[in-house]
Amino acid sequence: MPLYPLYALLFADTGLSAAQISVLFMIWSTVAFVAEVPTGALADRFSRRAALVASSALTACGFAMWVLLPGFAGFAAGFALWAFGGSLASGAFEALLYDGLAAAGAADHYPRLYGWIEALELLAQLPVAVAATVLFNLGGYQLVGWASVATCLGSAVLATRLPEPPRHTGPEDAAPGGYFATLRAGLAEAARRPAVRAAVIAVAVLSGVDALEEYFSLMAADWGVSVG
């Protein structure tokens, strides 16, 4: 997303202080944390493909808020939408990929294929950062923002084309409170199984450390590096 390397600078250039920007990051993190498990259970209960489509659409709305309503309130609302959208995709994409491969009798390809997807996602950040520089020099934050909105909407359209294998339906699926049963089962597994619990803690810790990256562009600006 072209906005990724620039959004903290957008906040600063709009007039927000470092403290206000930190509060925005807290809003983003809090909404993502609170929504992570419920949205995962929602995707498991209904449609993972629909969760991916909604994820991209909500993220597009969040970026549009930043462009249309530049200010603390608009940025906070955009972060909330982005966080909720990201939570919808988190886990849903991996599950959809695995289920699709399993339905085709190729479940053993999942680790290698998902590894390639993750690697390509990281590598894509390099040309996108170059694109962000070009877009900013041509049209400022407005052009970067709308390009990011268009990218998210394109992702939503592509997500509608992903095949979703049919779900198993049994008596428990029609029972009242099925959603909450799925939610309780997931929480119980994380609490009961040491391997799952360790993975949850490790991801939380590493994500917290990775959050320092959000301040790198602000540090560069303090050193006198221009946005362009």
KELUM-954172 format. One record per residue (C-alpha): x, y, z. Coordinates in steps of 0.2 Angstrom, whole numbers, m for minus. Layout:
BEGIN
<east = X north = Y up = Z>
...
//
This chain:
BEGIN
<east = 0 north = 0 up = 0>
<east = 8 north = 17 up = m5>
<east = 2 north = 25 up = 11>
<east = 12 north = 12 up = 22>
<east = 28 north = 22 up = 22>
<east = 20 north = 39 up = 23>
<east = 5 north = 39 up = 34>
<east = 15 north = 44 up = 50>
<east = 22 north = 59 up = 40>
<east = 4 north = 63 up = 34>
<east = m1 north = 64 up = 52>
<east = 14 north = 75 up = 57>
<east = 12 north = 87 up = 42>
<east = m7 north = 89 up = 46>
<east = m1 north = 96 up = 63>
<east = m2 north = 82 up = 75>
<east = 10 north = 81 up = 89>
<east = 20 north = 65 up = 93>
<east = 9 north = 62 up = 108>
<east = m7 north = 63 up = 97>
<east = 1 north = 51 up = 84>
<east = 5 north = 39 up = 98>
<east = m13 north = 39 up = 103>
<east = m18 north = 35 up = 86>
<east = m7 north = 20 up = 86>
<east = m14 north = 15 up = 102>
<east = m32 north = 16 up = 95>
<east = m26 north = 6 up = 80>
<east = m18 north = m8 up = 91>
<east = m33 north = m8 up = 104>
<east = m46 north = m10 up = 91>
<east = m36 north = m24 up = 82>
<east = m33 north = m33 up = 98>
<east = m51 north = m32 up = 104>
<east = m58 north = m37 up = 86>
<east = m45 north = m51 up = 82>
<east = m54 north = m66 up = 91>
<east = m72 north = m61 up = 87>
<east = m69 north = m58 up = 69>
<east = m60 north = m74 up = 67>
<east = m74 north = m84 up = 75>
<east = m86 north = m74 up = 63>
<east = m76 north = m80 up = 48>
<east = m75 north = m98 up = 54>
<east = m94 north = m97 up = 57>
<east = m100 north = m89 up = 40>
<east = m88 north = m86 up = 25>
<east = m70 north = m83 up = 25>
<east = m70 north = m76 up = 7>
<east = m83 north = m63 up = 13>
<east = m72 north = m59 up = 27>
<east = m58 north = m55 up = 15>
<east = m69 north = m44 up = 4>
<east = m76 north = m35 up = 19>
<east = m58 north = m33 up = 26>
<east = m52 north = m24 up = 10>
<east = m67 north = m13 up = 9>
<east = m66 north = m7 up = 27>
<east = m48 north = m3 up = 24>
<east = m52 north = 7 up = 9>
<east = m65 north = 16 up = 19>
<east = m52 north = 20 up = 32>
<east = m39 north = 27 up = 20>
<east = m53 north = 37 up = 12>
<east = m57 north = 45 up = 29>
<east = m39 north = 50 up = 30>
<east = m39 north = 59 up = 14>
<east = m57 north = 67 up = 16>
<east = m56 north = 71 up = 34>
<east = m37 north = 75 up = 38>
<east = m37 north = 78 up = 57>
<east = m36 north = 68 up = 73>
<east = m54 north = 62 up = 73>
<east = m53 north = 57 up = 54>
<east = m37 north = 48 up = 57>
<east = m44 north = 39 up = 72>
<east = m59 north = 33 up = 63>
<east = m48 north = 28 up = 49>
<east = m37 north = 18 up = 60>
<east = m52 north = 9 up = 68>
<east = m59 north = 4 up = 51>
<east = m42 north = m2 up = 46>
<east = m39 north = m12 up = 62>
<east = m56 north = m20 up = 61>
<east = m53 north = m24 up = 42>
<east = m36 north = m31 up = 46>
<east = m44 north = m42 up = 60>
<east = m57 north = m49 up = 47>
<east = m43 north = m55 up = 36>
<east = m31 north = m61 up = 50>
<east = m33 north = m80 up = 50>
<east = m47 north = m80 up = 37>
<east = m35 north = m80 up = 23>
<east = m24 north = m94 up = 30>
<east = m39 north = m105 up = 33>
<east = m46 north = m102 up = 16>
<east = m30 north = m106 up = 8>
<east = m28 north = m122 up = 18>
<east = m46 north = m128 up = 15>
<east = m45 north = m124 up = m3>
<east = m29 north = m135 up = m4>
<east = m36 north = m148 up = 6>
<east = m52 north = m149 up = m5>
<east = m40 north = m152 up = m20>
<east = m30 north = m165 up = m11>
<east = m15 north = m154 up = m9>
<east = m15 north = m149 up = 9>
<east = 4 north = m154 up = 11>
<east = 8 north = m140 up = m1>
<east = 1 north = m127 up = 12>
<east = 18 north = m123 up = 21>
<east = 28 north = m120 up = 5>
<east = 14 north = m110 up = m3>
<east = 10 north = m99 up = 12>
<east = 29 north = m96 up = 14>
<east = 30 north = m90 up = m4>
<east = 15 north = m78 up = m1>
<east = 23 north = m71 up = 15>
<east = 39 north = m68 up = 6>
<east = 31 north = m60 up = m9>
<east = 21 north = m49 up = 3>
<east = 37 north = m42 up = 11>
<east = 46 north = m40 up = m6>
<east = 32 north = m31 up = m13>
<east = 35 north = m17 up = 0>
<east = 51 north = m11 up = m9>
<east = 43 north = m7 up = m26>
<east = 28 north = 0 up = m17>
<east = 39 north = 12 up = m7>
<east = 46 north = 18 up = m24>
<east = 29 north = 20 up = m30>
<east = 24 north = 30 up = m15>
<east = 39 north = 42 up = m18>
<east = 33 north = 45 up = m36>
<east = 15 north = 47 up = m32>
<east = 19 north = 59 up = m18>
<east = 30 north = 70 up = m29>
<east = 16 north = 70 up = m42>
<east = 1 north = 73 up = m31>
<east = 6 north = 74 up = m13>
<east = m3 north = 64 up = 1>
<east = m20 north = 65 up = m9>
<east = m14 north = 55 up = m24>
<east = m5 north = 43 up = m12>
<east = m21 north = 41 up = m2>
<east = m33 north = 38 up = m17>
<east = m20 north = 26 up = m25>
<east = m21 north = 16 up = m8>
<east = m40 north = 16 up = m8>
<east = m40 north = 10 up = m26>
<east = m28 north = m4 up = m22>
<east = m39 north = m10 up = m7>
<east = m55 north = m10 up = m18>
<east = m45 north = m19 up = m32>
<east = m40 north = m32 up = m18>
<east = m59 north = m33 up = m13>
<east = m64 north = m37 up = m31>
<east = m50 north = m50 up = m32>
<east = m56 north = m58 up = m16>
<east = m73 north = m61 up = m23>
<east = m65 north = m73 up = m36>
<east = m56 north = m84 up = m23>
<east = m64 north = m102 up = m22>
<east = m72 north = m106 up = m6>
<east = m74 north = m125 up = m3>
<east = m91 north = m130 up = 4>
<east = m92 north = m131 up = 23>
<east = m97 north = m146 up = 33>
<east = m114 north = m144 up = 41>
<east = m120 north = m154 up = 55>
<east = m133 north = m153 up = 69>
<east = m121 north = m141 up = 79>
<east = m121 north = m129 up = 65>
<east = m140 north = m126 up = 67>
<east = m139 north = m125 up = 86>
<east = m143 north = m108 up = 94>
<east = m127 north = m99 up = 100>
<east = m116 north = m108 up = 87>
<east = m105 north = m92 up = 85>
<east = m101 north = m92 up = 103>
<east = m98 north = m110 up = 104>
<east = m85 north = m108 up = 90>
<east = m78 north = m93 up = 100>
<east = m77 north = m103 up = 116>
<east = m69 north = m118 up = 107>
<east = m55 north = m107 up = 100>
<east = m51 north = m98 up = 117>
<east = m51 north = m115 up = 126>
<east = m39 north = m122 up = 114>
<east = m27 north = m108 up = 116>
<east = m28 north = m109 up = 135>
<east = m27 north = m128 up = 135>
<east = m14 north = m133 up = 123>
<east = 4 north = m127 up = 127>
<east = 10 north = m126 up = 109>
<east = m5 north = m115 up = 104>
<east = m3 north = m104 up = 119>
<east = 16 north = m102 up = 116>
<east = 13 north = m97 up = 98>
<east = 0 north = m84 up = 103>
<east = 12 north = m76 up = 116>
<east = 26 north = m76 up = 103>
<east = 16 north = m67 up = 90>
<east = 10 north = m54 up = 103>
<east = 28 north = m51 up = 109>
<east = 36 north = m50 up = 91>
<east = 21 north = m39 up = 85>
<east = 24 north = m27 up = 99>
<east = 43 north = m25 up = 95>
<east = 39 north = m23 up = 77>
<east = 27 north = m8 up = 81>
<east = 43 north = 2 up = 84>
<east = 44 north = 3 up = 65>
<east = 29 north = 15 up = 65>
<east = 41 north = 29 up = 71>
<east = 55 north = 27 up = 59>
<east = 48 north = 39 up = 46>
<east = 45 north = 52 up = 60>
<east = 63 north = 50 up = 66>
<east = 69 north = 52 up = 48>
<east = 59 north = 68 up = 47>
<east = 67 north = 75 up = 63>
<east = 84 north = 71 up = 55>
<east = 79 north = 83 up = 41>
<east = 75 north = 70 up = 27>
<east = 61 north = 77 up = 16>
<east = 45 north = 67 up = 13>
<east = 49 north = 66 up = m6>
//
